[in-house]
Amino acid sequence: MANLIFGGFILHPIRTLSRRSLIRVALFVFGALFIAVCFAISGYVVANNYRTALEYSYTRALDDLGYYAQSINTSLTKGMYAGTKTQFLATVNKLSTDAAQAKSNLSILPQSGVDLTNTYKFLSQVGEYSMALNRKLATGGTITDEEWNTMKQLSAYSTAMSDEVEVMRSIVMDRDFLNGQVKKIMEKENMGSQEAGSQEKAVNASPKGGDEDPSSEKSMGDGYGDLEAGFSGYPSLIYDGPFSDHLLNQKPKFIEGLKDVDEGYAATVASKVTGIPAGQLGKPSVENSTMPSYCFFAGDISVSVTKAGGIPVYLTNNRPMGGANVDVKRAVENAGRYLEGLGFKDMKTTYYMVSDNVCTINFASSIGNTVIYPDLIKVLVALDNGSICGYDARNYIMNHKERTLPADIITKTEGLHSVSPKLKVESVSTAIIPIDSGKEVFCYEYKCRGQEDEQILVYIDAKTGDAAKLLILLEDENGSLTI
């Protein structure tokens, strides 16, 4: 092709690329774009994996830290009102373990540029101080008012710590905070500049678009600052009532020796429990556990009946709940009539809890005025219409047996010797309670008030006079909870 002359300039003709060349160029461009996209996706995936891992790690650490802070407070309160050396030693051992676990979980959280000397000092010394008091008791000494007040102060510090943990949780769960932590980790791992750049963009990507400058270090510093400042003056379900989590891995005593029933009989029992005709319950599945049972289902309702004896085990009804139209008094009455209809006699109401418009009432069997806490049955009442929406008799089936109350016991007055003088006794009754070994103890149950108007339950072995259990009773408009 000839050259063209225009205004004294020689114009060279543009060469047309061949089809093959165009394909090569296109493949090169697409390949480069593909590699870039892969880097970006890889960066995002890596960053997201880091973010997920950090979120899980921090959340778990904060959950455990909050739990142990609350447990320290509970143990300190129990220690303040422990009436015997044995009881005090039990709280001391728990304090030492909880303090060590709290420090372990605190160390998992990011602490760049933050001084937590006072916080760690509190966690270290709260257990050591209690151990020192225990050694004093073991050598015949007594706890002075000054030492008791120190434990009271430590309890207040632990309460403040629990509150600050909740603040720290909101900081850690913030996306910008997590993004900032991910960036630091990736920078430490010395990733390639191109990959790090793409990953940094992925990390900083806001849900609303654009880039954001994370201020995680400052925010977490503020959270730690509040936590540390709290120690500036430091020189530490279903609703389950008392004993409801008693051992369930033993053989069920109530149905021991009873003959097995067939599916038809079990369906009749299930019909009585649910109010649904037996024919509408269908063929049951079989649960082969420590409590072999027939399980029936009908929509949102499930019910279980033991093979041995045909005893109703549990009922669940997961229907949506409406607004509350029934008060607690009526709910308790409905639950009591329901148990009587199922054949359970001599059941006493113990504690209750209201949650999501459902009232869960704990019943325990009784011998005269003595409450048998191991024989526990829970009944759930829907507060929209007062109907029964749940029932759980597993503890009762596991533990109920013929019992004879002991006659050779100490007096209520003698039992008071093991109750802390810091407590004001409001009432005394008798009860059988389970202890950690799986055995049962006949006790005097002293309902008391603490120095800060706390409600304390003290259980004294009625045969030996030793302290068997101490619980803190929390009551509000929704019911009662023991810790």
C-alpha positions as CSV (number, residue, x, y, z in Angstrom):
1,M,0.0,0.0,0.0
2,A,1.5,3.4,-1.1
3,N,2.2,6.2,1.4
4,L,0.2,9.4,1.1
5,I,1.8,12.9,1.1
6,F,-0.2,15.6,2.8
7,G,1.1,19.1,3.5
8,G,4.7,17.9,3.3
9,F,4.1,15.1,5.7
10,I,4.2,11.4,4.8
11,L,1.2,9.5,6.2
12,H,1.7,5.9,6.8
13,P,-1.4,3.7,6.4
14,I,-2.9,2.0,9.6
15,R,-2.4,-1.6,9.5
16,T,-5.5,-3.7,10.2
17,L,-4.9,-6.4,12.8
18,S,-5.6,-9.9,11.7
19,R,-8.4,-11.9,13.3
20,R,-5.8,-14.0,15.1
21,S,-4.1,-11.0,16.6
22,L,-7.4,-9.5,17.8
23,I,-8.2,-12.8,19.6
24,R,-4.7,-12.8,21.2
25,V,-5.2,-9.2,22.4
26,A,-8.7,-10.0,23.7
27,L,-7.4,-13.1,25.5
28,F,-4.6,-11.2,27.1
29,V,-7.0,-8.4,28.3
30,F,-9.5,-10.9,29.7
31,G,-6.7,-13.0,31.3
32,A,-5.4,-9.9,33.1
33,L,-8.9,-9.0,34.2
34,F,-9.5,-12.6,35.4
35,I,-6.2,-12.6,37.4
36,A,-7.1,-9.2,39.0
37,V,-10.6,-10.5,39.9
38,C,-9.1,-13.6,41.3
39,F,-6.8,-11.6,43.5
40,A,-9.7,-9.4,44.7
41,I,-11.9,-12.4,45.4
42,S,-9.0,-14.2,47.1
43,G,-8.4,-11.1,49.2
44,Y,-12.0,-10.8,50.2
45,V,-12.3,-14.5,51.1
46,V,-9.2,-14.4,53.2
47,A,-10.3,-11.2,54.9
48,N,-13.8,-12.6,55.5
49,N,-12.3,-15.8,56.9
50,Y,-10.2,-13.8,59.3
51,R,-13.1,-11.6,60.2
52,T,-15.3,-14.6,61.0
53,A,-12.6,-16.3,63.0
54,L,-11.9,-13.1,65.0
55,E,-15.6,-12.5,65.6
56,Y,-16.0,-16.0,66.9
57,S,-12.9,-15.8,69.1
58,Y,-13.7,-12.4,70.5
59,T,-17.3,-13.2,71.1
60,R,-16.5,-16.5,72.8
61,A,-13.9,-14.8,75.0
62,L,-16.2,-12.0,76.0
63,D,-19.1,-14.4,76.7
64,D,-16.8,-16.5,79.0
65,L,-15.3,-13.3,80.5
66,G,-18.8,-12.0,81.3
67,Y,-19.8,-15.4,82.8
68,Y,-16.7,-15.7,85.0
69,A,-17.1,-12.1,86.2
70,Q,-20.7,-12.8,87.2
71,S,-19.7,-16.1,88.8
72,I,-17.0,-14.3,90.8
73,N,-19.6,-11.9,92.1
74,T,-21.9,-14.8,93.0
75,S,-19.2,-16.7,94.8
76,L,-18.1,-13.6,96.7
77,T,-21.7,-13.0,97.8
78,K,-22.0,-16.6,98.9
79,G,-18.7,-16.4,100.7
80,M,-19.9,-13.4,102.6
81,Y,-22.8,-15.4,104.0
82,A,-21.1,-18.8,104.4
83,G,-21.9,-20.1,107.8
84,T,-19.2,-22.9,108.0
85,K,-15.6,-23.4,107.0
86,T,-16.6,-26.2,104.6
87,Q,-19.0,-23.9,102.8
88,F,-16.5,-21.0,102.7
89,L,-13.9,-23.3,101.2
90,A,-16.2,-24.4,98.4
91,T,-16.7,-20.7,97.4
92,V,-13.0,-20.0,97.7
93,N,-12.1,-22.9,95.3
94,K,-14.7,-21.6,92.8
95,L,-13.3,-18.1,93.1
96,S,-9.8,-19.2,92.3
97,T,-10.9,-21.2,89.2
98,D,-13.2,-18.4,87.9
99,A,-10.5,-15.7,88.4
100,A,-7.9,-17.8,86.4
101,Q,-10.5,-18.4,83.6
102,A,-11.4,-14.7,83.5
103,K,-7.7,-13.8,83.0
104,S,-7.3,-16.4,80.3
105,N,-10.2,-15.1,78.3
106,L,-9.2,-11.4,78.8
107,S,-5.8,-12.3,77.3
108,I,-7.5,-13.4,74.1
109,L,-8.9,-10.0,73.4
110,P,-6.8,-7.3,71.6
111,Q,-5.0,-5.0,74.0
112,S,-2.6,-3.0,71.9
113,G,-1.4,0.1,73.8
114,V,-3.7,-0.5,76.8
115,D,-2.5,-1.0,80.4
116,L,-4.7,-3.4,82.2
117,T,-2.6,-3.7,85.3
118,N,-5.4,-3.1,87.8
119,T,-7.8,-5.5,86.1
120,Y,-5.3,-8.3,86.1
121,K,-4.4,-7.4,89.7
122,F,-8.0,-7.7,90.7
123,L,-8.4,-11.1,89.1
124,S,-5.2,-12.4,90.7
125,Q,-5.9,-11.1,94.2
126,V,-9.6,-11.9,94.5
127,G,-8.8,-15.6,94.7
128,E,-5.7,-15.2,96.8
129,Y,-7.5,-13.0,99.3
130,S,-10.2,-15.5,99.8
131,M,-7.7,-18.3,100.2
132,A,-6.0,-16.3,102.9
133,L,-9.3,-15.9,104.7
134,N,-9.9,-19.7,104.4
135,R,-6.4,-20.4,105.9
136,K,-7.4,-18.1,108.8
137,L,-10.6,-20.0,109.4
138,A,-8.7,-23.3,109.2
139,T,-6.5,-22.3,112.1
140,G,-9.4,-21.3,114.3
141,G,-9.7,-17.6,113.4
142,T,-12.8,-15.7,112.5
143,I,-13.5,-13.2,109.7
144,T,-13.6,-9.7,111.0
145,D,-16.0,-7.0,110.0
146,E,-13.2,-5.2,108.1
147,E,-12.5,-8.4,106.1
148,W,-16.2,-8.9,105.5
149,N,-16.4,-5.3,104.1
150,T,-13.5,-6.0,101.9
151,M,-15.3,-9.0,100.3
152,K,-18.3,-6.7,99.9
153,Q,-16.1,-4.2,98.0
154,L,-14.7,-7.0,95.8
155,S,-18.2,-8.0,95.0
156,A,-19.0,-4.5,93.9
157,Y,-15.9,-4.4,91.7
158,S,-16.9,-7.7,90.0
159,T,-20.4,-6.3,89.3
160,A,-18.8,-3.3,87.6
161,M,-16.6,-5.6,85.6
162,S,-19.6,-7.5,84.3
163,D,-21.3,-4.2,83.2
164,E,-18.1,-3.1,81.3
165,V,-17.8,-6.5,79.6
166,E,-21.2,-5.8,78.0
167,V,-19.9,-2.5,76.7
168,M,-16.8,-4.2,75.3
169,R,-19.0,-6.7,73.6
170,S,-20.8,-4.0,71.5
171,I,-17.4,-2.6,70.5
172,V,-16.0,-5.9,69.4
173,M,-19.1,-6.8,67.4
174,D,-18.7,-3.5,65.4
175,R,-17.7,-4.2,61.8
176,D,-15.1,-1.4,61.6
177,F,-13.4,-2.8,64.7
178,L,-13.2,-6.3,63.2
179,N,-11.9,-4.8,59.9
180,G,-9.2,-3.0,61.7
181,Q,-8.1,-6.1,63.5
182,V,-8.0,-8.1,60.2
183,K,-5.8,-5.5,58.5
184,K,-3.3,-5.7,61.4
185,I,-3.1,-9.5,61.1
186,M,-2.7,-9.5,57.3
187,E,0.0,-6.8,57.6
188,K,1.9,-9.0,60.1
189,E,1.8,-11.9,57.8
190,N,3.7,-9.8,55.1
191,M,1.4,-10.6,52.2
192,G,2.5,-9.5,48.7
193,S,1.8,-5.9,48.0
194,Q,-0.8,-6.5,45.2
195,E,-2.6,-9.1,47.2
196,A,-2.5,-7.1,50.4
197,G,-3.8,-4.1,48.5
198,S,-6.8,-6.0,47.1
199,Q,-7.4,-7.6,50.5
200,E,-7.2,-4.2,52.2
201,K,-9.9,-2.9,49.9
202,A,-12.0,-5.9,50.7
203,V,-11.5,-5.4,54.4
204,N,-12.5,-1.7,54.3
205,A,-15.5,-2.3,52.0
206,S,-18.5,-0.8,53.8
207,P,-21.9,-2.4,53.5
208,K,-23.0,1.0,52.2
209,G,-20.2,1.2,49.7
210,G,-17.0,3.3,49.8
211,D,-14.1,3.1,52.2
212,E,-14.1,3.7,55.9
213,D,-11.3,4.5,58.2
214,P,-11.6,2.0,61.1
215,S,-11.0,3.5,64.5
216,S,-10.9,0.1,66.3
217,E,-7.9,0.8,68.4
218,K,-9.3,4.0,69.8
219,S,-12.8,2.4,70.4
220,M,-11.4,-0.7,72.1
221,G,-9.0,1.5,74.1
222,D,-12.0,3.4,75.4
223,G,-13.7,0.2,76.4
224,Y,-10.6,-1.1,78.2
225,G,-10.2,2.3,79.7
226,D,-13.6,2.2,81.3
227,L,-12.9,-1.4,82.5
228,E,-9.5,-0.4,84.0
229,A,-10.9,2.8,85.5
230,G,-13.4,0.7,87.4
231,F,-10.5,-0.6,89.4
232,S,-8.8,2.7,90.0
233,G,-9.8,2.6,93.7
234,Y,-8.8,-1.0,94.1
235,P,-6.1,-1.4,97.2
236,S,-12.2,-8.5,92.3
237,L,-34.9,-22.2,79.2
238,I,-36.8,-23.1,80.0
239,Y,-36.4,-21.5,83.5
240,D,-34.6,-23.8,86.0
241,G,-35.3,-23.3,89.6
242,P,-33.4,-24.7,92.5
243,F,-31.9,-28.2,91.9
244,S,-33.7,-28.6,88.6
245,D,-30.5,-29.5,86.8
246,H,-30.0,-32.6,89.0
247,L,-28.3,-35.6,87.5
248,L,-30.2,-37.1,84.5
249,N,-27.7,-39.8,83.6
250,Q,-28.8,-42.3,86.2
251,K,-31.5,-45.0,85.8
252,P,-35.0,-43.7,86.3
253,K,-36.2,-44.8,89.7
254,F,-39.9,-44.1,89.3
255,I,-40.5,-46.5,86.4
256,E,-38.0,-49.2,87.7
257,G,-39.8,-52.6,87.7
258,L,-42.9,-51.4,85.8
259,K,-44.2,-53.4,82.9
260,D,-43.9,-52.1,79.3
261,V,-47.0,-50.8,77.7
262,D,-47.9,-51.1,74.0
263,E,-48.3,-48.3,71.4
264,G,-52.0,-48.2,71.9
265,Y,-51.9,-47.6,75.6
266,A,-49.2,-45.0,75.1
267,A,-51.4,-43.2,72.5
268,T,-54.2,-43.1,75.1
269,V,-51.9,-41.4,77.6
270,A,-50.5,-39.0,75.0
271,S,-54.1,-38.1,74.1
272,K,-54.8,-37.2,77.8
273,V,-51.6,-35.1,77.9
274,T,-52.4,-33.2,74.7
275,G,-56.1,-33.2,74.5
276,I,-55.8,-34.6,70.9
277,P,-57.7,-37.8,70.0
278,A,-55.3,-40.8,70.0
279,G,-56.2,-41.5,66.3
280,Q,-54.8,-38.2,65.2
281,L,-51.4,-38.7,66.8
282,G,-50.2,-41.2,64.3
283,K,-47.6,-44.0,64.7
284,P,-45.0,-43.1,67.3
285,S,-41.3,-43.1,66.9
286,V,-39.3,-44.9,69.6
287,E,-36.7,-43.2,71.8
288,N,-34.1,-45.7,73.1
289,S,-32.3,-43.8,75.9
290,T,-32.0,-44.1,79.6
291,M,-35.7,-43.5,79.6
292,P,-37.1,-45.5,76.7
293,S,-40.2,-43.8,75.3
294,Y,-42.8,-43.6,72.6
295,C,-42.8,-40.2,70.9
296,F,-45.9,-38.8,69.2
297,F,-46.2,-35.8,66.9
298,A,-49.1,-33.6,65.7
299,G,-48.3,-30.3,64.0
300,D,-46.5,-28.1,66.5
301,I,-47.1,-30.6,69.3
302,S,-44.9,-33.4,70.4
303,V,-45.4,-35.7,73.4
304,S,-43.4,-38.5,75.0
305,V,-44.6,-41.5,77.1
306,T,-42.4,-44.0,78.8
307,K,-42.5,-47.6,77.6
308,A,-42.3,-48.8,81.2
309,G,-45.5,-47.9,82.9
310,G,-46.8,-45.5,80.3
311,I,-45.8,-42.3,82.3
312,P,-46.0,-39.0,80.4
313,V,-42.4,-37.6,80.1
314,Y,-42.8,-34.3,78.3
315,L,-45.0,-32.2,76.1
316,T,-44.0,-29.3,73.8
317,N,-46.3,-27.0,71.8
318,N,-44.4,-24.5,69.6
319,R,-47.5,-22.6,68.5
320,P,-47.1,-18.7,68.3
321,M,-48.0,-17.0,71.5
322,G,-50.4,-14.0,71.6
323,G,-50.5,-11.2,74.1
324,A,-50.8,-11.9,77.8
325,N,-54.4,-12.1,79.0
326,V,-53.9,-14.4,82.0
327,D,-52.2,-13.5,85.3
328,V,-49.6,-15.7,87.1
329,K,-52.1,-16.8,89.8
330,R,-54.5,-18.3,87.3
331,A,-51.6,-19.9,85.4
332,V,-50.4,-21.6,88.6
333,E,-53.9,-22.8,89.3
334,N,-54.2,-24.2,85.7
335,A,-50.9,-26.0,86.0
336,G,-51.8,-27.5,89.4
337,R,-55.1,-28.9,88.0
338,Y,-53.3,-30.2,84.9
339,L,-50.9,-32.2,87.1
340,E,-53.7,-33.6,89.2
341,G,-55.5,-34.7,86.0
342,L,-52.4,-36.6,85.0
343,G,-52.3,-38.4,88.4
344,F,-49.6,-36.5,90.2
345,K,-50.6,-35.9,93.8
346,D,-49.0,-34.0,96.7
347,M,-47.2,-31.5,94.4
348,K,-46.2,-28.1,95.8
349,T,-45.5,-25.0,93.7
350,T,-41.9,-23.8,94.3
351,Y,-40.8,-21.2,91.9
352,Y,-41.9,-19.7,88.6
353,M,-40.6,-17.6,85.7
354,V,-42.4,-15.6,83.0
355,S,-40.7,-15.3,79.6
356,D,-42.2,-14.5,76.1
357,N,-45.8,-14.7,77.5
358,V,-45.2,-18.2,78.9
359,C,-45.2,-18.9,82.6
360,T,-43.0,-21.8,83.6
361,I,-44.0,-23.2,87.0
362,N,-41.8,-25.6,89.0
363,F,-43.6,-28.2,91.1
364,A,-42.0,-30.6,93.6
365,S,-43.5,-33.5,95.4
366,S,-43.9,-33.3,99.2
367,I,-44.2,-35.4,102.3
368,G,-46.3,-33.3,104.6
369,N,-44.7,-29.9,104.7
370,T,-41.3,-31.2,103.5
371,V,-40.5,-30.3,99.9
372,I,-38.8,-33.0,97.8
373,Y,-36.7,-30.9,95.3
374,P,-35.4,-33.8,93.3
375,D,-38.9,-34.8,92.3
376,L,-39.4,-31.8,90.0
377,I,-42.0,-31.3,87.3
378,K,-42.2,-28.2,85.1
379,V,-45.5,-27.0,83.6
380,L,-45.6,-24.2,81.0
381,V,-48.8,-22.2,80.7
382,A,-49.5,-19.9,77.7
383,L,-50.5,-16.5,79.1
384,D,-52.6,-15.6,76.0
385,N,-55.4,-18.1,76.9
386,G,-54.2,-20.1,80.0
387,S,-53.7,-23.4,78.1
388,I,-50.9,-25.8,78.9
389,C,-48.1,-25.5,76.3
390,G,-45.4,-27.5,77.9
391,Y,-44.7,-30.1,80.5
392,D,-41.4,-31.8,81.6
393,A,-41.4,-34.6,84.2
394,R,-37.9,-36.1,83.5
395,N,-36.5,-35.1,86.9
396,Y,-39.5,-36.6,88.6
397,I,-39.3,-39.9,86.7
398,M,-35.6,-40.1,87.3
399,N,-35.7,-39.4,91.1
400,H,-39.1,-40.2,92.6
401,K,-39.2,-43.1,95.0
402,E,-40.7,-44.1,98.4
403,R,-38.9,-42.1,101.1
404,T,-39.0,-42.0,104.9
405,L,-38.0,-38.9,106.6
406,P,-35.3,-39.3,109.3
407,A,-36.3,-39.0,113.0
408,D,-32.9,-38.5,114.6
409,I,-32.3,-34.9,113.5
410,I,-31.1,-31.7,115.2
411,T,-33.5,-28.9,116.0
412,K,-34.1,-25.8,113.9
413,T,-32.3,-23.7,116.6
414,E,-29.3,-26.0,116.5
415,G,-29.2,-25.7,112.7
416,L,-28.9,-21.9,113.1
417,H,-25.4,-22.3,114.4
418,S,-24.2,-23.0,110.8
419,V,-26.0,-20.0,109.4
420,S,-24.0,-16.8,109.0
421,P,-24.7,-14.2,111.7
422,K,-24.7,-11.7,108.8
423,L,-28.0,-13.1,107.7
424,K,-31.5,-12.4,109.0
425,V,-33.6,-15.6,109.0
426,E,-37.1,-14.9,107.9
427,S,-38.5,-18.5,107.8
428,V,-37.5,-22.1,108.3
429,S,-38.9,-25.2,106.6
430,T,-37.7,-28.7,105.8
431,A,-36.6,-30.1,102.4
432,I,-34.8,-32.9,100.7
433,I,-32.2,-31.6,98.2
434,P,-29.8,-33.3,95.9
435,I,-26.1,-32.8,96.3
436,D,-23.3,-33.0,93.7
437,S,-22.5,-36.6,94.6
438,G,-26.0,-37.7,93.5
439,K,-27.1,-38.4,97.1
440,E,-30.0,-36.7,98.8
441,V,-29.9,-34.8,102.0
442,F,-32.7,-34.0,104.5
443,C,-32.2,-30.3,105.4
444,Y,-33.6,-27.3,107.1
445,E,-34.2,-24.6,104.5
446,Y,-33.6,-21.2,106.0
447,K,-34.9,-18.3,103.9
448,C,-32.8,-15.3,104.8
449,R,-32.1,-11.6,104.0
450,G,-28.5,-10.4,103.5
451,Q,-26.9,-7.0,104.4
452,E,-28.0,-5.6,101.0
453,D,-31.5,-7.0,101.2
454,E,-30.5,-10.0,99.1
455,Q,-32.6,-13.2,99.5
456,I,-30.4,-16.1,100.5
457,L,-31.4,-19.7,100.9
458,V,-29.3,-21.7,103.3
459,Y,-29.6,-25.5,103.5
460,I,-28.3,-27.2,106.7
461,D,-28.1,-30.9,107.0
462,A,-30.7,-31.8,109.6
463,K,-28.7,-34.8,110.8
464,T,-25.2,-33.4,111.0
465,G,-25.7,-29.7,111.3
466,D,-23.3,-29.1,108.4
467,A,-24.0,-26.6,105.6
468,A,-25.2,-28.5,102.6
469,K,-26.0,-25.7,100.1
470,L,-26.3,-21.9,99.8
471,L,-28.3,-20.3,97.0
472,I,-29.0,-16.6,96.1
473,L,-32.6,-16.1,95.2
474,L,-33.3,-13.4,92.6
475,E,-36.9,-12.2,92.3
476,D,-38.5,-9.7,90.1
477,E,-41.9,-9.1,88.4
478,N,-41.1,-12.1,86.0
479,G,-40.5,-14.6,88.7
480,S,-37.7,-16.2,90.7
481,L,-34.2,-17.4,89.8
482,T,-31.6,-19.1,92.0
483,I,-27.8,-19.0,91.5
